[in-house]
Amino acid sequence: MLELQIVELVFFQVQFAQFTDLIRSTRTQHSTMTAITVDYLKKSGLKVGVCVSGGLDSKTVSKRLIEAGCTVEAFSADLGQPDEDDIQNVQRRMATCGVETTIVDLKADMADGCFDVIQYQARYDGGYWNTTGIGRFVTCRGLVEAMQKNGVGVLSHGATGRGNDQMRFERYTNVLAPKMQVYAPWRDPGLLTEFPGRTEMAAYLGKFGIEAFVGPKKKYSTDANLAGLSHEAEDLESVETPMLIVDPEMGVWPSKAPDAMEEVTLGFEKGRCVSINGKKVTPLEAMHEANAIGGRNGVGISHALENRIIGTKSRGVYEAPGMELLGEGVRYIYQAVLDRRATKLFWHCSDLVSDQIYDGRFFDPATKAALGAIQELTKNASGTVTLGAYKGNLFFLKLTGVAASLYNEADSSMEASDGLNPVSSQGYAEVQSVEARVMAAAGVIDPQPTAGSKRKR
C-alpha cells in the first residue's frame, strides 16, 4: 500500500511540474505577444505568416516587414467569397511586394461551417446569421495548420484594435497553436504612427513601384465569404444613414425582386439539407444554390446594432440569402419534431453556441457540449419542406415526410375526430384548478400586475 502511495505521489509531482511548465510558458508567451513590434520580429528571427487579402493593408504590412529584414510568407483563405472573381489574383497582387502567397482552399470547410450554424440556428444580435464568425473559425483553423507546415512562428493578422476579429484571430491561434505568436500590425504604435491612413500606405508602396490605388472614399467596407456579406463602417457608422445605401452583391433589395413567388422544396436529414428541388446536393452545392435562389428573391438582408466582444456596439448590414433560406426551412421541421421542453433546451443551446462563435470560442469545451445536445435533439429532424420566396419573405407552403413529427391533425382538430377525447381534459383542468384556488386564497394573485393596468376604473 505504501509503495502504491509513493508511486501515486511521484506521478502527481511529475504531472504538476508539467502543468507548471505549461502555465509558465503560456505566461511568457502572453507577455511577449502583447509587446510584439516590427523591431521585435526582426530580432526574433521567426518566420512571419501574414494573413492577406491582396489589398492595400496586406501589401503595406508585408512590404514593411520585408524591408525590416523579416522572413515573410503570405497566406490567404479561399472561403468562396462572392466578391472575389479569381482568388488567384491575391497571389499576383502580393507577388509585387516580393512575397510568396499560399492559398488554402477552405470552401468545403466553409460550407460545412454554414451547415453547422444552420443546424444550430446560431444567429446573433438582431437575428442575423453569424457569417463572419463562421468565416473566422474556418480561416484560423485552415491557415494555422498551413503555417505550421511551413515553419511559421508568428501569425500576423490585419484586424483593427477596435473590432471583434482581433480577438477571434488571437484566441483561435492561442488554442490551436499555443506556441505560435501573434502580431497585430494595427496595434503596433510604430506602424500606426507611420501609416495613419490609406494615403500614407499608398505613398509608401509607391516608393517601390508597387501599384496601390486608393480610389474615392467608400461608403462602407465589406467582409465576404460563402455564408454571406457583412457591410459596416464609413457612412454606415451614423445611425441616421439608411441601410438602403448598401448595394446588395448576393442578390437584390426586396423591392427589386420578381413579382411572382418562387417555390423551393428542401430535403433535410438530421437537420442538414441534402436536396434542393429534388436534386441531391453537397453542402457546398447547397450553399451556392440557396444563395442564388434567396438572393434573386431579396431574402436574407438584415440590419443590426450588435454588441461587440470588447464591449462597444457596431452597426452592420448583412446579406445571407442562402443561410436564411435553409435556416428557415429546417426550423419548420424542428417545430414538428421537438416537444416543448426539447424546444426550450434547443434554443438555450443555440444561444450559447451563437455567442461562442461570435466570441471566437467555437473550439471550447462549452461549445462542444452544447453542440452534442443539439445534435441529439435534431437527429430526427428529417423531412421535406416547401417554401415560397417572395420579395424578401419566406412563406410556409408544405411539410411532408417527417416520420418523427409530433403533430397529429386529429388531436389538434376543432372538429369531431378520432384524436384526443375532449372529455378527458376535464381531469387535467380539475388538477390545475387546485393550485389556482390555493393561490387565490393565499392572496398572491394580482389581477393588475402591471403599472399601466392599475389606473382607476
PyMOL commands that set and color helices and strands:
alter all, ss='L'
color gray80, all
select helices_A, chain A and resi 2-33+38-44+56-67+88-95+107-120+125-127+131-149+165-176+185-187+189-194+198-206+234-237+243-245+254-256+283-296+321-337+340-358+365-377+409-412+422-441+451-454
alter helices_A, ss='H'
color red, helices_A
select strands_A, chain A and resi 48-51+72-78+101-105+123-124+128-129+154-156+181-183+221-225+228-232+262-269+272-276+279-280+301-307+313-319+383-390+393-400
alter strands_A, ss='S'
color yellow, strands_A
deselect
rebuild
show_as cartoon
